Amino acid sequence: MPKDQFKNRLEIAKNKLTKRNLYNETENASSIGAAFKLSTELVSAVVVGTIIGFILDKTFGTKPWLILIFFFLGVVTGIMNVIRSAKNMQR
C-alpha cells in the first residue's frame, strides 16, 4: 500500500512541475516577442525616416541635409513609439 501512495504522490508532483514549466516557457516567449516588437518599431522608424530624407535630397539636390533631418526625426519617432508601446504593455 505505501508503494501505491508513493507512486500517486510522485505522479501528482510531476504533473505540477510540468504545468509550472509550461507556464514559464510561455511567459519567456511572450517577453522575447515583446522585446522583438519594440526593437523592430525603433529600427523601422529610423529606416523609413532615412529613406524619405534620401529621396527628398535626391529630388531637391540638398545632399546631406534632408537625410540628416529625417534620420533624427525617425529616431525621435521610433523612441516615442517604443515608449507608447511599453506603456500599453504595462496595462
QUIPEBEL-V978289 format. One record per pair of residues at least 6 apart in sequence whose ideal C-beta (glycine too) atoms are under 6 Angstrom apart, sorted by sequence separation. I is the first residue (numbers start at 0). J is the second residue. If there is no record, write none. Layout:
i->[I I]
j->[J J]
This chain:
i->[56 56 55 56 52 53 52 52 51 48 49 48 48 48 45 44 45 44 45 44 41 40 41 40 37 37 33]
j->[62 65 65 66 65 66 66 69 69 69 70 70 72 73 73 73 74 76 77 77 77 80 81 81 81 84 88]
